[in-house]
Amino acid sequence: MSKLPDFEALAIFAKVVELRSFASAATELALSKATVSKAVSRLEQRLGARLFNRTSRRLALTDAGQRLAERAARLLADGEDAENEALSQSISPRGLVRLAVPMTFGVKAVAPILPEFLEAYPEVSIDLHLSDATVDLIGEGFDAGLRIARLPDSSLIARRLCAMPRYTVAAPSYLKRHGRPTHPMHLAEHKCFGYAYLSTPGVWHYTNASGEQASVRPAGQLRVNNGEALLPSIIAGLGIADLPDFIVGDAIALGEVEVILKGWHQPEGAVHLVTPPGGPRPARVEVLAEFLTKHFAKAKKR
């Protein structure tokens, strides 16, 4: 006997019992009568017992068939219920979406817009996982994630939501005491604070308008795994940091820090929605993807 039950044959047998006819079961299941007959014969051979007594006019269950019929009917009903539930979730937005988002971006940019989404889709629930570490979407069972970086090649399906520039910044008090670097290589002479989850965490890469490139390995007293944790030390005038706009943009606007190395640019980053590969996404994931896409497209225009 093979390891798995012959679920197909059991389901066909249950339908024959329900309709008391091989021909009617074949019609309802959109199968040929021969296929239905072979499935029941296959089941009888597997079980070593006849399930029906058949004549030209009558179809009756044997004792073995009667014992099997109730369980086969439950199996068919459970299978139909499971398929219908999965189908309804793939068509109409309902169920749980597990979404992985970087910590500060999730708090500042995603959490504030979730009430609008939850009101629009009351049958969809969100499990929002906040962490700056790159999670394994497939291995950890996430439906989707947001990534803020240049994406490496992977099997994940990515949708670009918006650009996310980075700025090298320092407080006016730091620049007054230590001077303003004008070339990336000058950073080696300064106190620079690092972020652990950059694609190249120990190296900052720059390019200027003429195409000149520079890569530096800055060093300082502080390294963190959440970029926002650098802000107090930077604003206090203790060093230089390289941070994305969603973390440092307000501090720049308030004059608490200044952008330095203005003639130089980091490789452009972006916010991406990533989902596991495979077939069509469930409706609950698709509506969230569309909601995030529209929101960040509007935010980009403002």
C-alpha positions as CSV (number, residue, x, y, z in Angstrom):
1,M,0.0,0.0,0.0
2,S,1.3,3.4,-0.9
3,K,1.9,6.0,1.9
4,L,-1.0,8.3,0.9
5,P,-4.6,7.3,0.6
6,D,-6.2,7.4,-2.8
7,F,-8.2,10.6,-2.1
8,E,-9.4,10.9,-5.6
9,A,-10.9,7.4,-5.7
10,L,-12.5,8.0,-2.3
11,A,-14.1,11.2,-3.4
12,I,-15.4,9.6,-6.6
13,F,-16.8,6.7,-4.6
14,A,-18.5,9.1,-2.2
15,K,-20.2,10.8,-5.1
16,V,-21.4,7.5,-6.6
17,V,-22.9,6.6,-3.3
18,E,-24.5,10.0,-3.0
19,L,-26.1,9.8,-6.4
20,R,-26.6,6.0,-6.5
21,S,-25.3,6.0,-10.1
22,F,-22.0,5.8,-11.9
23,A,-23.4,7.8,-14.8
24,S,-24.8,10.6,-12.6
25,A,-21.5,10.8,-10.7
26,A,-19.6,11.1,-13.9
27,T,-21.8,13.9,-15.2
28,E,-21.6,15.9,-11.9
29,L,-17.8,15.5,-11.7
30,A,-17.3,16.2,-15.4
31,L,-15.5,12.9,-15.9
32,S,-16.1,10.0,-18.2
33,K,-18.1,7.0,-16.9
34,A,-15.0,4.8,-17.6
35,T,-12.9,7.1,-15.3
36,V,-15.4,6.8,-12.5
37,S,-15.6,3.1,-12.9
38,K,-11.8,2.7,-12.9
39,A,-11.5,4.8,-9.8
40,V,-13.9,2.6,-7.9
41,S,-12.3,-0.5,-9.2
42,R,-8.9,0.9,-8.1
43,L,-10.2,1.5,-4.6
44,E,-11.7,-2.0,-4.4
45,Q,-8.4,-3.5,-5.5
46,R,-6.5,-1.4,-3.0
47,L,-8.9,-2.4,-0.1
48,G,-9.3,-6.0,-1.2
49,A,-13.0,-5.8,-1.0
50,R,-16.0,-5.2,-3.3
51,L,-17.8,-2.0,-2.5
52,F,-20.9,-2.3,-4.7
53,N,-23.1,-5.1,-5.9
54,R,-24.0,-4.1,-9.4
55,T,-26.6,-5.3,-11.7
56,S,-28.0,-3.8,-14.9
57,R,-30.8,-2.1,-12.9
58,R,-29.6,-1.8,-9.4
59,L,-26.5,-0.5,-7.5
60,A,-26.2,-1.5,-3.9
61,L,-23.5,-1.1,-1.3
62,T,-21.8,-4.2,0.2
63,D,-21.1,-4.3,3.9
64,A,-17.6,-3.0,3.2
65,G,-19.0,-0.3,1.1
66,Q,-21.4,0.8,3.8
67,R,-18.6,1.0,6.3
68,L,-16.6,3.2,4.0
69,A,-19.3,5.4,2.6
70,E,-19.8,7.6,5.6
71,R,-16.1,8.4,6.0
72,A,-15.7,8.9,2.3
73,A,-18.6,11.4,2.3
74,R,-17.0,13.3,5.2
75,L,-13.7,13.3,3.3
76,L,-15.4,14.7,0.2
77,A,-17.3,17.3,2.1
78,D,-14.2,18.4,4.0
79,G,-12.3,18.7,0.7
80,E,-15.0,20.8,-0.9
81,D,-15.2,23.1,2.2
82,A,-11.4,23.6,2.2
83,E,-11.3,24.3,-1.5
84,N,-14.2,26.7,-1.3
85,E,-12.7,28.6,1.6
86,A,-9.4,28.9,-0.1
87,L,-11.1,30.0,-3.3
88,S,-13.2,32.7,-1.4
89,Q,-10.0,34.1,0.1
90,S,-8.3,34.3,-3.2
91,I,-11.2,36.1,-4.8
92,S,-12.5,38.4,-1.9
93,P,-10.1,40.2,0.5
94,R,-10.2,38.4,3.8
95,G,-7.8,36.7,6.2
96,L,-4.4,37.5,7.7
97,V,-1.5,39.3,5.9
98,R,1.9,38.9,7.6
99,L,4.0,42.0,6.6
100,A,7.6,42.6,7.4
101,V,8.8,46.2,7.5
102,P,12.0,48.0,8.7
103,M,11.4,49.3,12.2
104,T,11.5,53.1,11.9
105,F,9.9,53.1,8.4
106,G,7.1,51.0,9.8
107,V,6.5,53.3,12.7
108,K,6.8,56.5,10.8
109,A,5.3,55.7,7.3
110,V,3.3,52.4,7.5
111,A,1.6,52.4,10.9
112,P,0.0,55.8,10.3
113,I,-1.8,54.7,7.1
114,L,-3.0,51.3,8.4
115,P,-6.2,52.7,9.9
116,E,-7.4,53.7,6.4
117,F,-6.6,50.3,5.0
118,L,-8.3,48.4,7.9
119,E,-11.4,50.5,7.6
120,A,-11.5,49.9,3.8
121,Y,-11.0,46.1,4.2
122,P,-12.6,45.0,7.5
123,E,-12.2,41.3,6.8
124,V,-8.4,41.6,6.4
125,S,-6.1,41.5,9.4
126,I,-2.4,42.7,9.5
127,D,0.4,41.1,11.4
128,L,3.0,43.9,11.2
129,H,6.5,42.6,12.0
130,L,9.0,45.5,12.6
131,S,12.7,44.8,12.4
132,D,15.6,46.3,10.5
133,A,17.1,42.8,9.9
134,T,16.4,41.3,6.5
135,V,13.8,38.6,7.2
136,D,13.4,35.4,5.2
137,L,10.0,35.9,3.8
138,I,9.5,32.3,2.6
139,G,11.2,30.6,5.5
140,E,9.4,32.7,8.2
141,G,6.0,32.6,6.5
142,F,5.6,36.2,5.5
143,D,3.1,37.2,2.8
144,A,5.0,40.4,1.9
145,G,7.7,42.8,3.1
146,L,9.1,46.2,2.4
147,R,12.8,46.6,1.6
148,I,14.6,50.0,1.5
149,A,17.8,49.5,-0.5
150,R,19.1,48.4,-3.9
151,L,17.7,44.9,-4.1
152,P,20.1,42.0,-4.8
153,D,19.1,39.4,-7.3
154,S,16.7,37.0,-5.7
155,S,13.7,34.8,-6.4
156,L,11.4,37.4,-4.7
157,I,9.0,39.4,-6.8
158,A,9.7,43.1,-6.2
159,R,7.6,46.2,-6.9
160,R,9.2,49.6,-6.6
161,L,7.1,52.0,-4.6
162,C,9.1,55.2,-4.4
163,A,12.7,56.6,-4.3
164,M,14.4,56.9,-0.9
165,P,17.4,59.2,-1.0
166,R,20.2,59.0,1.6
167,Y,22.1,62.0,3.1
168,T,25.4,62.3,4.8
169,V,24.8,64.7,7.7
170,A,26.3,66.3,10.7
171,A,25.2,68.9,13.3
172,P,26.3,72.5,12.9
173,S,28.1,72.3,16.2
174,Y,30.2,69.3,14.9
175,L,31.1,71.1,11.7
176,K,32.1,74.2,13.6
177,R,34.5,72.2,15.8
178,H,35.9,69.8,13.3
179,G,35.4,71.4,9.9
180,R,33.3,70.5,6.9
181,P,34.5,67.6,4.8
182,T,34.3,68.3,1.0
183,H,35.4,65.0,-0.4
184,P,34.4,61.5,0.8
185,M,38.0,60.6,1.5
186,H,38.0,63.4,4.1
187,L,35.6,61.2,6.2
188,A,38.6,59.1,7.3
189,E,39.6,62.1,9.4
190,H,36.2,62.4,11.1
191,K,34.1,60.5,13.6
192,C,31.5,58.6,11.6
193,F,28.7,56.5,13.1
194,G,27.6,53.3,11.4
195,Y,24.4,51.4,10.6
196,A,24.7,47.6,10.7
197,Y,22.2,46.7,8.1
198,L,23.5,48.6,5.1
199,S,24.1,46.4,2.1
200,T,27.8,47.1,2.7
201,P,27.7,48.2,6.4
202,G,31.5,49.0,6.7
203,V,31.7,51.0,3.4
204,W,30.1,54.2,2.2
205,H,30.0,54.6,-1.6
206,Y,29.8,57.9,-3.4
207,T,29.8,59.2,-7.0
208,N,30.0,62.8,-8.2
209,A,28.6,64.5,-11.3
210,S,31.7,63.8,-13.3
211,G,31.5,60.1,-12.6
212,E,34.3,60.0,-10.1
213,Q,33.7,57.3,-7.5
214,A,34.9,57.0,-3.9
215,S,34.5,54.3,-1.3
216,V,35.4,55.0,2.3
217,R,35.5,52.9,5.5
218,P,34.6,55.5,8.1
219,A,35.0,54.7,11.8
220,G,33.6,56.1,15.0
221,Q,32.4,55.4,18.5
222,L,28.8,54.2,17.7
223,R,27.3,51.5,15.5
224,V,23.6,50.6,15.7
225,N,21.1,48.2,14.1
226,N,18.4,50.9,13.9
227,G,19.2,54.1,12.0
228,E,17.0,56.3,14.2
229,A,19.1,55.4,17.2
230,L,22.0,57.5,15.6
231,L,20.0,60.7,15.6
232,P,20.5,61.9,19.2
233,S,24.3,61.5,19.0
234,I,24.4,63.2,15.6
235,I,22.2,66.1,16.7
236,A,24.4,66.4,19.8
237,G,27.3,67.1,17.5
238,L,29.3,64.0,18.2
239,G,29.8,62.7,14.7
240,I,28.7,62.2,11.1
241,A,26.1,59.7,9.8
242,D,24.7,58.5,6.5
243,L,20.9,58.1,6.8
244,P,17.8,57.8,4.7
245,D,15.4,60.6,4.2
246,F,12.6,59.1,6.3
247,I,14.9,59.1,9.4
248,V,16.8,62.3,8.9
249,G,14.5,64.5,6.8
250,D,12.8,66.2,9.7
251,A,16.1,67.0,11.4
252,I,17.4,68.5,8.1
253,A,14.3,70.6,7.8
254,L,14.6,71.9,11.4
255,G,18.3,72.8,10.9
256,E,19.4,70.3,13.6
257,V,21.7,68.7,11.1
258,E,23.2,69.8,7.7
259,V,23.8,67.8,4.5
260,I,27.5,67.6,3.7
261,L,29.3,66.4,0.6
262,K,26.5,67.9,-1.5
263,G,28.4,67.3,-4.8
264,W,28.5,63.6,-4.0
265,H,25.7,61.1,-4.1
266,Q,25.1,57.7,-2.6
267,P,23.7,54.9,-4.9
268,E,20.0,55.7,-5.1
269,G,17.8,53.5,-2.9
270,A,14.1,52.9,-3.1
271,V,11.3,51.4,-1.2
272,H,10.3,48.0,-2.6
273,L,7.4,45.8,-1.9
274,V,8.6,42.2,-2.1
275,T,6.5,39.0,-2.1
276,P,7.4,35.3,-2.4
277,P,7.4,33.8,-5.9
278,G,4.6,31.5,-7.1
279,G,1.2,31.7,-8.5
280,P,-1.4,34.5,-8.1
281,R,-1.4,36.3,-4.8
282,P,-4.4,36.0,-2.5
283,A,-6.8,38.9,-2.7
284,R,-5.9,40.1,0.8
285,V,-2.2,40.5,-0.3
286,E,-3.1,42.1,-3.6
287,V,-5.3,44.8,-2.1
288,L,-2.6,45.6,0.4
289,A,0.0,45.8,-2.4
290,E,-2.3,48.2,-4.4
291,F,-3.0,50.3,-1.3
292,L,0.7,50.7,-0.5
293,T,1.6,51.4,-4.1
294,K,-1.0,54.2,-4.4
295,H,-0.1,55.7,-1.1
296,F,3.6,56.0,-1.7
297,A,3.0,57.2,-5.3
298,K,1.0,60.1,-3.8
299,A,3.6,60.7,-1.2
300,K,6.3,61.0,-3.8
301,K,4.3,63.7,-5.7
302,R,3.9,65.9,-2.6
